[in-house]
Amino acid sequence: MKKRNLNDSYFDGFNYETHGGTPILGVNSVAVIGHGISNEIAIKNMILQTCHVVEAGLIEKIKEAFK
């Protein structure tokens, strides 16, 4: 959207750089996958997001919910 000078916070939700990656569900550990063309901003955000997933105890919460 930057190429078209569309500065709208709605579109930021679709920017892979902003989120960095997405947690993969169905594994017994934390796994986050990023876009294949991730740049340094996206990789930094993916690492930060992984930290948030670990700190939130997402894997443990999912395991507990499905007991």
PQR file with spaces between the fields and no chain letter, atoms N, CA, C, O and H, PARSE charges and radii, in Angstrom:
ATOM       1  N    MET     1       0.806   -1.187    0.000 -0.4000 1.5000
ATOM       2  CA   MET     1       0.000    0.000    0.000 -0.0000 2.0000
ATOM       3  C    MET     1       0.857    1.262    0.000  0.5500 1.7000
ATOM       4  O    MET     1       0.385    2.340   -0.364 -0.5500 1.4000
ATOM       5  N    LYS     2       2.104    1.127    0.404 -0.4000 1.5000
ATOM       6  CA   LYS     2       2.993    2.289    0.408 -0.0000 2.0000
ATOM       7  C    LYS     2       3.225    2.804   -1.002  0.5500 1.7000
ATOM       8  O    LYS     2       3.362    4.009   -1.215 -0.5500 1.4000
ATOM       9  H    LYS     2       2.487    0.252    0.700  0.4000 1.0000
ATOM      10  N    LYS     3       3.268    1.893   -1.962 -0.4000 1.5000
ATOM      11  CA   LYS     3       3.513    2.298   -3.348 -0.0000 2.0000
ATOM      12  C    LYS     3       2.415    3.217   -3.858  0.5500 1.7000
ATOM      13  O    LYS     3       2.652    4.058   -4.725 -0.5500 1.4000
ATOM      14  H    LYS     3       3.157    0.915   -1.789  0.4000 1.0000
ATOM      15  N    ARG     4       1.210    3.052   -3.318 -0.4000 1.5000
ATOM      16  CA   ARG     4       0.080    3.866   -3.771 -0.0000 2.0000
ATOM      17  C    ARG     4      -0.247    5.001   -2.811  0.5500 1.7000
ATOM      18  O    ARG     4      -1.279    5.657   -2.948 -0.5500 1.4000
ATOM      19  H    ARG     4       1.017    2.369   -2.614  0.4000 1.0000
ATOM      20  N    ASN     5       0.635    5.232   -1.836 -0.4000 1.5000
ATOM      21  CA   ASN     5       0.441    6.290   -0.837 -0.0000 2.0000
ATOM      22  C    ASN     5      -0.883    6.166   -0.085  0.5500 1.7000
ATOM      23  O    ASN     5      -1.543    7.166    0.197 -0.5500 1.4000
ATOM      24  H    ASN     5       1.474    4.699   -1.725  0.4000 1.0000
ATOM      25  N    LEU     6      -1.267    4.923    0.236 -0.4000 1.5000
ATOM      26  CA   LEU     6      -2.464    4.692    1.029 -0.0000 2.0000
ATOM      27  C    LEU     6      -2.039    4.509    2.477  0.5500 1.7000
ATOM      28  O    LEU     6      -1.572    3.438    2.862 -0.5500 1.4000
ATOM      29  H    LEU     6      -0.731    4.110    0.007  0.4000 1.0000
ATOM      30  N    ASN     7      -2.198    5.539    3.265 -0.4000 1.5000
ATOM      31  CA   ASN     7      -1.829    5.496    4.674 -0.0000 2.0000
ATOM      32  C    ASN     7      -3.092    5.352    5.503  0.5500 1.7000
ATOM      33  O    ASN     7      -3.713    6.345    5.885 -0.5500 1.4000
ATOM      34  H    ASN     7      -2.577    6.409    2.952  0.4000 1.0000
ATOM      35  N    ASP     8      -3.462    4.129    5.775 -0.4000 1.5000
ATOM      36  CA   ASP     8      -4.661    3.842    6.536 -0.0000 2.0000
ATOM      37  C    ASP     8      -4.326    2.725    7.519  0.5500 1.7000
ATOM      38  O    ASP     8      -3.785    1.695    7.119 -0.5500 1.4000
ATOM      39  H    ASP     8      -2.958    3.323    5.465  0.4000 1.0000
ATOM      40  N    SER     9      -4.640    2.913    8.795 -0.4000 1.5000
ATOM      41  CA   SER     9      -4.299    1.919    9.806 -0.0000 2.0000
ATOM      42  C    SER     9      -4.969    0.577    9.534  0.5500 1.7000
ATOM      43  O    SER     9      -4.470   -0.458    9.976 -0.5500 1.4000
ATOM      44  H    SER     9      -5.080    3.750    9.121  0.4000 1.0000
ATOM      45  N    TYR    10      -6.081    0.574    8.820 -0.4000 1.5000
ATOM      46  CA   TYR    10      -6.754   -0.681    8.468 -0.0000 2.0000
ATOM      47  C    TYR    10      -5.811   -1.583    7.670  0.5500 1.7000
ATOM      48  O    TYR    10      -5.758   -2.790    7.907 -0.5500 1.4000
ATOM      49  H    TYR    10      -6.487    1.414    8.461  0.4000 1.0000
ATOM      50  N    PHE    11      -5.082   -1.010    6.742 -0.4000 1.5000
ATOM      51  CA   PHE    11      -4.187   -1.797    5.891 -0.0000 2.0000
ATOM      52  C    PHE    11      -2.958   -2.291    6.639  0.5500 1.7000
ATOM      53  O    PHE    11      -2.327   -3.257    6.211 -0.5500 1.4000
ATOM      54  H    PHE    11      -5.125   -0.029    6.549  0.4000 1.0000
ATOM      55  N    ASP    12      -2.604   -1.647    7.752 -0.4000 1.5000
ATOM      56  CA   ASP    12      -1.466   -2.110    8.548 -0.0000 2.0000
ATOM      57  C    ASP    12      -1.693   -3.523    9.067  0.5500 1.7000
ATOM      58  O    ASP    12      -0.736   -4.267    9.282 -0.5500 1.4000
ATOM      59  H    ASP    12      -3.117   -0.862    8.100  0.4000 1.0000
ATOM      60  N    GLY    13      -2.945   -3.895    9.269 -0.4000 1.5000
ATOM      61  CA   GLY    13      -3.267   -5.246    9.722 -0.0000 2.0000
ATOM      62  C    GLY    13      -2.922   -6.320    8.719  0.5500 1.7000
ATOM      63  O    GLY    13      -2.841   -7.494    9.080 -0.5500 1.4000
ATOM      64  H    GLY    13      -3.722   -3.291    9.094  0.4000 1.0000
ATOM      65  N    PHE    14      -2.718   -5.954    7.480 -0.4000 1.5000
ATOM      66  CA   PHE    14      -2.384   -6.904    6.425 -0.0000 2.0000
ATOM      67  C    PHE    14      -0.908   -6.874    6.048  0.5500 1.7000
ATOM      68  O    PHE    14      -0.478   -7.623    5.171 -0.5500 1.4000
ATOM      69  H    PHE    14      -2.783   -5.001    7.187  0.4000 1.0000
ATOM      70  N    ASN    15      -0.144   -6.028    6.691 -0.4000 1.5000
ATOM      71  CA   ASN    15       1.266   -5.872    6.367 -0.0000 2.0000
ATOM      72  C    ASN    15       2.081   -6.950    7.083  0.5500 1.7000
ATOM      73  O    ASN    15       2.117   -6.985    8.313 -0.5500 1.4000
ATOM      74  H    ASN    15      -0.494   -5.420    7.403  0.4000 1.0000
ATOM      75  N    TYR    16       2.732   -7.822    6.323 -0.4000 1.5000
ATOM      76  CA   TYR    16       3.489   -8.913    6.926 -0.0000 2.0000
ATOM      77  C    TYR    16       4.646   -8.398    7.768  0.5500 1.7000
ATOM      78  O    TYR    16       5.077   -9.084    8.695 -0.5500 1.4000
ATOM      79  H    TYR    16       2.703   -7.793    5.324  0.4000 1.0000
ATOM      80  N    GLU    17       5.161   -7.210    7.472 -0.4000 1.5000
ATOM      81  CA   GLU    17       6.241   -6.637    8.275 -0.0000 2.0000
ATOM      82  C    GLU    17       5.774   -6.318    9.692  0.5500 1.7000
ATOM      83  O    GLU    17       6.529   -6.478   10.650 -0.5500 1.4000
ATOM      84  H    GLU    17       4.811   -6.653    6.719  0.4000 1.0000
ATOM      85  N    THR    18       4.541   -5.871    9.819 -0.4000 1.5000
ATOM      86  CA   THR    18       4.004   -5.480   11.113 -0.0000 2.0000
ATOM      87  C    THR    18       3.894   -6.667   12.055  0.5500 1.7000
ATOM      88  O    THR    18       4.228   -6.554   13.235 -0.5500 1.4000
ATOM      89  H    THR    18       3.927   -5.741    9.040  0.4000 1.0000
ATOM      90  N    HIS    19       3.434   -7.795   11.555 -0.4000 1.5000
ATOM      91  CA   HIS    19       3.198   -8.964   12.398 -0.0000 2.0000
ATOM      92  C    HIS    19       4.395   -9.904   12.430  0.5500 1.7000
ATOM      93  O    HIS    19       4.617  -10.598   13.422 -0.5500 1.4000
ATOM      94  H    HIS    19       3.162   -7.888   10.597  0.4000 1.0000
ATOM      95  N    GLY    20       5.138   -9.927   11.385 -0.4000 1.5000
ATOM      96  CA   GLY    20       6.338  -10.762   11.333 -0.0000 2.0000
ATOM      97  C    GLY    20       6.063  -12.204   11.007  0.5500 1.7000
ATOM      98  O    GLY    20       6.749  -12.774   10.159 -0.5500 1.4000
ATOM      99  H    GLY    20       4.958   -9.364   10.579  0.4000 1.0000
ATOM     100  N    GLY    21       5.102  -12.812   11.634 -0.4000 1.5000
ATOM     101  CA   GLY    21       4.812  -14.218   11.398 -0.0000 2.0000
ATOM     102  C    GLY    21       3.545  -14.613   12.120  0.5500 1.7000
ATOM     103  O    GLY    21       2.890  -13.788   12.759 -0.5500 1.4000
ATOM     104  H    GLY    21       4.544  -12.349   12.323  0.4000 1.0000
ATOM     105  N    THR    22       3.210  -15.879   12.012 -0.4000 1.5000
ATOM     106  CA   THR    22       2.012  -16.368   12.671 -0.0000 2.0000
ATOM     107  C    THR    22       2.330  -17.660   13.407  0.5500 1.7000
ATOM     108  O    THR    22       3.080  -18.496   12.905 -0.5500 1.4000
ATOM     109  H    THR    22       3.742  -16.549   11.493  0.4000 1.0000
ATOM     110  N    PRO    23       1.757  -17.825   14.603 -0.5600 1.5000
ATOM     111  CA   PRO    23       1.989  -19.071   15.333  0.2800 2.0000
ATOM     112  C    PRO    23       1.358  -20.251   14.588  0.5500 1.7000
ATOM     113  O    PRO    23       0.282  -20.131   14.002 -0.5500 1.4000
ATOM     114  N    ILE    24       2.040  -21.374   14.622 -0.4000 1.5000
ATOM     115  CA   ILE    24       1.529  -22.598   14.016 -0.0000 2.0000
ATOM     116  C    ILE    24       0.905  -23.430   15.120  0.5500 1.7000
ATOM     117  O    ILE    24       1.572  -23.765   16.098 -0.5500 1.4000
ATOM     118  H    ILE    24       2.914  -21.472   15.098  0.4000 1.0000
ATOM     119  N    LEU    25      -0.352  -23.762   14.975 -0.4000 1.5000
ATOM     120  CA   LEU    25      -1.046  -24.553   15.978 -0.0000 2.0000
ATOM     121  C    LEU    25      -0.967  -26.033   15.612  0.5500 1.7000
ATOM     122  O    LEU    25      -0.862  -26.389   14.439 -0.5500 1.4000
ATOM     123  H    LEU    25      -0.895  -23.490   14.180  0.4000 1.0000
ATOM     124  N    GLY    26      -1.019  -26.883   16.626 -0.4000 1.5000
ATOM     125  CA   GLY    26      -1.004  -28.319   16.389 -0.0000 2.0000
ATOM     126  C    GLY    26       0.351  -28.951   16.626  0.5500 1.7000
ATOM     127  O    GLY    26       0.541  -30.131   16.333 -0.5500 1.4000
ATOM     128  H    GLY    26      -1.105  -26.594   17.580  0.4000 1.0000
ATOM     129  N    VAL    27       1.285  -28.197   17.146 -0.4000 1.5000
ATOM     130  CA   VAL    27       2.593  -28.743   17.502 -0.0000 2.0000
ATOM     131  C    VAL    27       2.750  -28.614   19.014  0.5500 1.7000
ATOM     132  O    VAL    27       2.029  -27.846   19.651 -0.5500 1.4000
ATOM     133  H    VAL    27       1.130  -27.238   17.384  0.4000 1.0000
ATOM     134  N    ASN    28       3.677  -29.354   19.582 -0.4000 1.5000
ATOM     135  CA   ASN    28       3.838  -29.368   21.034 -0.0000 2.0000
ATOM     136  C    ASN    28       4.838  -28.340   21.537  0.5500 1.7000
ATOM     137  O    ASN    28       5.301  -28.433   22.674 -0.5500 1.4000
ATOM     138  H    ASN    28       4.263  -29.979   19.064  0.4000 1.0000
ATOM     139  N    SER    29       5.168  -27.384   20.726 -0.4000 1.5000
ATOM     140  CA   SER    29       6.103  -26.347   21.111 -0.0000 2.0000
ATOM     141  C    SER    29       5.738  -25.076   20.358  0.5500 1.7000
ATOM     142  O    SER    29       4.827  -25.068   19.530 -0.5500 1.4000
ATOM     143  H    SER    29       4.791  -27.309   19.803  0.4000 1.0000
ATOM     144  N    VAL    30       6.454  -24.014   20.654 -0.4000 1.5000
ATOM     145  CA   VAL    30       6.192  -22.753   19.958 -0.0000 2.0000
ATOM     146  C    VAL    30       6.848  -22.801   18.586  0.5500 1.7000
ATOM     147  O    VAL    30       8.045  -23.059   18.463 -0.5500 1.4000
ATOM     148  H    VAL    30       7.194  -24.020   21.327  0.4000 1.0000
ATOM     149  N    ALA    31       6.049  -22.548   17.561 -0.4000 1.5000
ATOM     150  CA   ALA    31       6.549  -22.467   16.192 -0.0000 2.0000
ATOM     151  C    ALA    31       5.874  -21.280   15.523  0.5500 1.7000
ATOM     152  O    ALA    31       4.648  -21.170   15.514 -0.5500 1.4000
ATOM     153  H    ALA    31       5.077  -22.339   17.660  0.4000 1.0000
ATOM     154  N    VAL    32       6.675  -20.408   14.975 -0.4000 1.5000
ATOM     155  CA   VAL    32       6.159  -19.231   14.278 -0.0000 2.0000
ATOM     156  C    VAL    32       6.775  -19.232   12.898  0.5500 1.7000
ATOM     157  O    VAL    32       7.984  -19.409   12.747 -0.5500 1.4000
ATOM     158  H    VAL    32       7.671  -20.496   14.982  0.4000 1.0000
ATOM     159  N    ILE    33       5.940  -19.033   11.889 -0.4000 1.5000
ATOM     160  CA   ILE    33       6.429  -19.038   10.511 -0.0000 2.0000
ATOM     161  C    ILE    33       6.259  -17.640    9.923  0.5500 1.7000
ATOM     162  O    ILE    33       5.261  -16.962   10.164 -0.5500 1.4000
ATOM     163  H    ILE    33       4.958  -18.889   12.012  0.4000 1.0000
ATOM     164  N    GLY    34       7.256  -17.230    9.151 -0.4000 1.5000
ATOM     165  CA   GLY    34       7.229  -15.907    8.541 -0.0000 2.0000
ATOM     166  C    GLY    34       7.103  -15.996    7.031  0.5500 1.7000
ATOM     167  O    GLY    34       7.163  -17.080    6.451 -0.5500 1.4000
ATOM     168  H    GLY    34       8.067  -17.781    8.956  0.4000 1.0000
ATOM     169  N    HIS    35       6.931  -14.859    6.415 -0.4000 1.5000
ATOM     170  CA   HIS    35       6.825  -14.762    4.963 -0.0000 2.0000
ATOM     171  C    HIS    35       8.192  -15.015    4.335  0.5500 1.7000
ATOM     172  O    HIS    35       9.215  -14.643    4.910 -0.5500 1.4000
ATOM     173  H    HIS    35       6.882  -13.978    6.886  0.4000 1.0000
ATOM     174  N    GLY    36       8.216  -15.626    3.197 -0.4000 1.5000
ATOM     175  CA   GLY    36       9.467  -15.970    2.533 -0.0000 2.0000
ATOM     176  C    GLY    36      10.328  -14.790    2.123  0.5500 1.7000
ATOM     177  O    GLY    36      11.536  -14.941    1.940 -0.5500 1.4000
ATOM     178  H    GLY    36       7.384  -15.927    2.730  0.4000 1.0000
ATOM     179  N    ILE    37       9.732  -13.624    1.975 -0.4000 1.5000
ATOM     180  CA   ILE    37      10.512  -12.447    1.584 -0.0000 2.0000
ATOM     181  C    ILE    37      10.699  -11.489    2.758  0.5500 1.7000
ATOM     182  O    ILE    37      10.902  -10.291    2.562 -0.5500 1.4000
ATOM     183  H    ILE    37       8.750  -13.501    2.123  0.4000 1.0000
ATOM     184  N    SER    38      10.630  -12.027    3.985 -0.4000 1.5000
ATOM     185  CA   SER    38      10.740  -11.179    5.175 -0.0000 2.0000
ATOM     186  C    SER    38      12.050  -10.399    5.190  0.5500 1.7000
ATOM     187  O    SER    38      13.125  -10.936    4.924 -0.5500 1.4000
ATOM     188  H    SER    38      10.465  -13.001    4.143  0.4000 1.0000
ATOM     189  N    ASN    39      11.921   -9.120    5.510 -0.4000 1.5000
ATOM     190  CA   ASN    39      13.106   -8.275    5.665 -0.0000 2.0000
ATOM     191  C    ASN    39      13.444   -8.173    7.146  0.5500 1.7000
ATOM     192  O    ASN    39      12.842   -8.865    7.967 -0.5500 1.4000
ATOM     193  H    ASN    39      11.048   -8.684    5.726  0.4000 1.0000
ATOM     194  N    GLU    40      14.396   -7.319    7.495 -0.4000 1.5000
ATOM     195  CA   GLU    40      14.842   -7.231    8.887 -0.0000 2.0000
ATOM     196  C    GLU    40      13.744   -6.757    9.831  0.5500 1.7000
ATOM     197  O    GLU    40      13.714   -7.161   10.993 -0.5500 1.4000
ATOM     198  H    GLU    40      14.884   -6.756    6.828  0.4000 1.0000
ATOM     199  N    ILE    41      12.846   -5.907    9.351 -0.4000 1.5000
ATOM     200  CA   ILE    41      11.738   -5.434   10.194 -0.0000 2.0000
ATOM     201  C    ILE    41      10.801   -6.593   10.506  0.5500 1.7000
ATOM     202  O    ILE    41      10.404   -6.779   11.657 -0.5500 1.4000
ATOM     203  H    ILE    41      12.871   -5.579    8.407  0.4000 1.0000
ATOM     204  N    ALA    42      10.450   -7.363    9.500 -0.4000 1.5000
ATOM     205  CA   ALA    42       9.545   -8.500    9.694 -0.0000 2.0000
ATOM     206  C    ALA    42      10.175   -9.549   10.602  0.5500 1.7000
ATOM     207  O    ALA    42       9.487  -10.119   11.448 -0.5500 1.4000
ATOM     208  H    ALA    42      10.772   -7.212    8.566  0.4000 1.0000
ATOM     209  N    ILE    43      11.460   -9.813   10.445 -0.4000 1.5000
ATOM     210  CA   ILE    43      12.138  -10.809   11.276 -0.0000 2.0000
ATOM     211  C    ILE    43      12.183  -10.341   12.727  0.5500 1.7000
ATOM     212  O    ILE    43      11.956  -11.131   13.644 -0.5500 1.4000
ATOM     213  H    ILE    43      12.020   -9.350    9.757  0.4000 1.0000
ATOM     214  N    LYS    44      12.474   -9.063   12.935 -0.4000 1.5000
ATOM     215  CA   LYS    44      12.467   -8.512   14.298 -0.0000 2.0000
ATOM     216  C    LYS    44      11.092   -8.679   14.933  0.5500 1.7000
ATOM     217  O    LYS    44      10.985   -9.097   16.086 -0.5500 1.4000
ATOM     218  H    LYS    44      12.658   -8.422   12.190  0.4000 1.0000
ATOM     219  N    ASN    45      10.044   -8.355   14.188 -0.4000 1.5000
ATOM     220  CA   ASN    45       8.691   -8.467   14.714 -0.0000 2.0000
ATOM     221  C    ASN    45       8.287   -9.924   14.927  0.5500 1.7000
ATOM     222  O    ASN    45       7.508  -10.220   15.833 -0.5500 1.4000
ATOM     223  H    ASN    45      10.131   -8.015   13.251  0.4000 1.0000
ATOM     224  N    MET    46       8.803  -10.830   14.109 -0.4000 1.5000
ATOM     225  CA   MET    46       8.518  -12.251   14.292 -0.0000 2.0000
ATOM     226  C    MET    46       9.148  -12.743   15.597  0.5500 1.7000
ATOM     227  O    MET    46       8.529  -13.516   16.328 -0.5500 1.4000
ATOM     228  H    MET    46       9.436  -10.589   13.373  0.4000 1.0000
ATOM     229  N    ILE    47      10.350  -12.311   15.887 -0.4000 1.5000
ATOM     230  CA   ILE    47      11.013  -12.690   17.140 -0.0000 2.0000
ATOM     231  C    ILE    47      10.238  -12.131   18.333  0.5500 1.7000
ATOM     232  O    ILE    47      10.028  -12.827   19.326 -0.5500 1.4000
ATOM     233  H    ILE    47      10.853  -11.684   15.292  0.4000 1.0000
ATOM     234  N    LEU    48       9.815  -10.871   18.228 -0.4000 1.5000
ATOM     235  CA   LEU    48       9.039  -10.269   19.313 -0.0000 2.0000
ATOM     236  C    LEU    48       7.709  -10.995   19.508  0.5500 1.7000
ATOM     237  O    LEU    48       7.279  -11.221   20.640 -0.5500 1.4000
ATOM     238  H    LEU    48       9.986  -10.305   17.421  0.4000 1.0000
ATOM     239  N    GLN    49       7.066  -11.357   18.410 -0.4000 1.5000
ATOM     240  CA   GLN    49       5.797  -12.070   18.507 -0.0000 2.0000
ATOM     241  C    GLN    49       6.002  -13.445   19.142  0.5500 1.7000
ATOM     242  O    GLN    49       5.174  -13.889   19.938 -0.5500 1.4000
ATOM     243  H    GLN    49       7.415  -11.174   17.491  0.4000 1.0000
ATOM     244  N    THR    50       7.096  -14.118   18.798 -0.4000 1.5000
ATOM     245  CA   THR    50       7.396  -15.411   19.395 -0.0000 2.0000
ATOM     246  C    THR    50       7.569  -15.267   20.902  0.5500 1.7000
ATOM     247  O    THR    50       7.090  -16.105   21.665 -0.5500 1.4000
ATOM     248  H    THR    50       7.769  -13.758   18.152  0.4000 1.0000
ATOM     249  N    CYS    51       8.241  -14.225   21.329 -0.4000 1.5000
ATOM     250  CA   CYS    51       8.394  -13.960   22.768 -0.0000 2.0000
ATOM     251  C    CYS    51       7.042  -13.771   23.436  0.5500 1.7000
ATOM     252  O    CYS    51       6.820  -14.279   24.535 -0.5500 1.4000
ATOM     253  H    CYS    51       8.631  -13.544   20.709  0.4000 1.0000
ATOM     254  N    HIS    52       6.134  -13.047   22.785 -0.4000 1.5000
ATOM     255  CA   HIS    52       4.799  -12.826   23.343 -0.0000 2.0000
ATOM     256  C    HIS    52       4.027  -14.142   23.456  0.5500 1.7000
ATOM     257  O    HIS    52       3.312  -14.359   24.434 -0.5500 1.4000
ATOM     258  H    HIS    52       6.314  -12.636   21.892  0.4000 1.0000
ATOM     259  N    VAL    53       4.168  -15.018   22.462 -0.4000 1.5000
ATOM     260  CA   VAL    53       3.488  -16.313   22.487 -0.0000 2.0000
ATOM     261  C    VAL    53       4.001  -17.140   23.668  0.5500 1.7000
ATOM     262  O    VAL    53       3.217  -17.767   24.381 -0.5500 1.4000
ATOM     263  H    VAL    53       4.749  -14.842   21.667  0.4000 1.0000
ATOM     264  N    VAL    54       5.315  -17.135   23.868 -0.4000 1.5000
ATOM     265  CA   VAL    54       5.908  -17.881   24.979 -0.0000 2.0000
ATOM     266  C    VAL    54       5.455  -17.295   26.311  0.5500 1.7000
ATOM     267  O    VAL    54       5.033  -18.033   27.202 -0.5500 1.4000
ATOM     268  H    VAL    54       5.952  -16.626   23.288  0.4000 1.0000
ATOM     269  N    GLU    55       5.539  -15.974   26.453 -0.4000 1.5000
ATOM     270  CA   GLU    55       5.169  -15.314   27.705 -0.0000 2.0000
ATOM     271  C    GLU    55       3.692  -15.511   28.043  0.5500 1.7000
ATOM     272  O    GLU    55       3.332  -15.589   29.218 -0.5500 1.4000
ATOM     273  H    GLU    55       5.882  -15.375   25.730  0.4000 1.0000
ATOM     274  N    ALA    56       2.848  -15.591   27.034 -0.4000 1.5000
ATOM     275  CA   ALA    56       1.414  -15.779   27.252 -0.0000 2.0000
ATOM     276  C    ALA    56       1.070  -17.223   27.589  0.5500 1.7000
ATOM     277  O    ALA    56      -0.046  -17.509   28.023 -0.5500 1.4000
ATOM     278  H    ALA    56       3.141  -15.528   26.080  0.4000 1.0000
ATOM     279  N    GLY    57       2.021  -18.139   27.393 -0.4000 1.5000
ATOM     280  CA   GLY    57       1.759  -19.548   27.676 -0.0000 2.0000
ATOM     281  C    GLY    57       0.738  -20.153   26.740  0.5500 1.7000
ATOM     282  O    GLY    57      -0.066  -20.990   27.150 -0.5500 1.4000
ATOM     283  H    GLY    57       2.927  -17.907   27.041  0.4000 1.0000
ATOM     284  N    LEU    58       0.762  -19.738   25.492 -0.4000 1.5000
ATOM     285  CA   LEU    58      -0.244  -20.175   24.523 -0.0000 2.0000
ATOM     286  C    LEU    58      -0.296  -21.694   24.382  0.5500 1.7000
ATOM     287  O    LEU    58      -1.385  -22.269   24.370 -0.5500 1.4000
ATOM     288  H    LEU    58       1.415  -19.058   25.159  0.4000 1.0000
ATOM     289  N    ILE    59       0.843  -22.347   24.275 -0.4000 1.5000
ATOM     290  CA   ILE    59       0.864  -23.800   24.089 -0.0000 2.0000
ATOM     291  C    ILE    59       0.211  -24.493   25.281  0.5500 1.7000
ATOM     292  O    ILE    59      -0.605  -25.398   25.105 -0.5500 1.4000
ATOM     293  H    ILE    59       1.727  -21.880   24.285  0.4000 1.0000
ATOM     294  N    GLU    60       0.567  -24.072   26.490 -0.4000 1.5000
ATOM     295  CA   GLU    60      -0.011  -24.668   27.691 -0.0000 2.0000
ATOM     296  C    GLU    60      -1.513  -24.453   27.754  0.5500 1.7000
ATOM     297  O    GLU    60      -2.255  -25.354   28.144 -0.5500 1.4000
ATOM     298  H    GLU    60       1.229  -23.337   26.633  0.4000 1.0000
ATOM     299  N    LYS    61      -1.969  -23.257   27.372 -0.4000 1.5000
ATOM     300  CA   LYS    61      -3.403  -22.964   27.388 -0.0000 2.0000
ATOM     301  C    LYS    61      -4.151  -23.834   26.390  0.5500 1.7000
ATOM     302  O    LYS    61      -5.248  -24.311   26.683 -0.5500 1.4000
ATOM     303  H    LYS    61      -1.366  -22.525   27.055  0.4000 1.0000
ATOM     304  N    ILE    62      -3.575  -24.043   25.222 -0.4000 1.5000
ATOM     305  CA   ILE    62      -4.222  -24.891   24.213 -0.0000 2.0000
ATOM     306  C    ILE    62      -4.278  -26.330   24.710  0.5500 1.7000
ATOM     307  O    ILE    62      -5.314  -26.985   24.595 -0.5500 1.4000
ATOM     308  H    ILE    62      -2.685  -23.655   24.983  0.4000 1.0000
ATOM     309  N    LYS    63      -3.169  -26.828   25.265 -0.4000 1.5000
ATOM     310  CA   LYS    63      -3.157  -28.201   25.797 -0.0000 2.0000
ATOM     311  C    LYS    63      -4.205  -28.370   26.880  0.5500 1.7000
ATOM     312  O    LYS    63      -4.917  -29.374   26.908 -0.5500 1.4000
ATOM     313  H    LYS    63      -2.328  -26.296   25.359  0.4000 1.0000
ATOM     314  N    GLU    64      -4.306  -27.396   27.770 -0.4000 1.5000
ATOM     315  CA   GLU    64      -5.271  -27.463   28.863 -0.0000 2.0000
ATOM     316  C    GLU    64      -6.711  -27.448   28.345  0.5500 1.7000
ATOM     317  O    GLU    64      -7.572  -28.145   28.881 -0.5500 1.4000
ATOM     318  H    GLU    64      -3.728  -26.580   27.747  0.4000 1.0000
ATOM     319  N    ALA    65      -6.968  -26.662   27.314 -0.4000 1.5000
ATOM     320  CA   ALA    65      -8.310  -26.544   26.763 -0.0000 2.0000
ATOM     321  C    ALA    65      -8.787  -27.837   26.099  0.5500 1.7000
ATOM     322  O    ALA    65      -9.990  -28.080   26.008 -0.5500 1.4000
ATOM     323  H    ALA    65      -6.268  -26.096   26.878  0.4000 1.0000
ATOM     324  N    PHE    66      -7.862  -28.656   25.641 -0.4000 1.5000
ATOM     325  CA   PHE    66      -8.229  -29.868   24.911 -0.0000 2.0000
ATOM     326  C    PHE    66      -8.008  -31.143   25.714  0.5500 1.7000
ATOM     327  O    PHE    66      -7.939  -32.229   25.139 -0.5500 1.4000
ATOM     328  H    PHE    66      -6.884  -28.459   25.715  0.4000 1.0000
ATOM     329  N    LYS    67      -7.896  -31.026   27.026 -0.4000 1.5000
ATOM     330  CA   LYS    67      -7.759  -32.222   27.869 -0.0000 2.0000
ATOM     331  C    LYS    67      -9.064  -32.938   27.994  0.5500 1.7000
ATOM     332  O    LYS    67      -9.142  -33.967   28.666 -0.5500 1.4000
ATOM     333  H    LYS    67      -7.952  -30.144   27.493  0.4000 1.0000
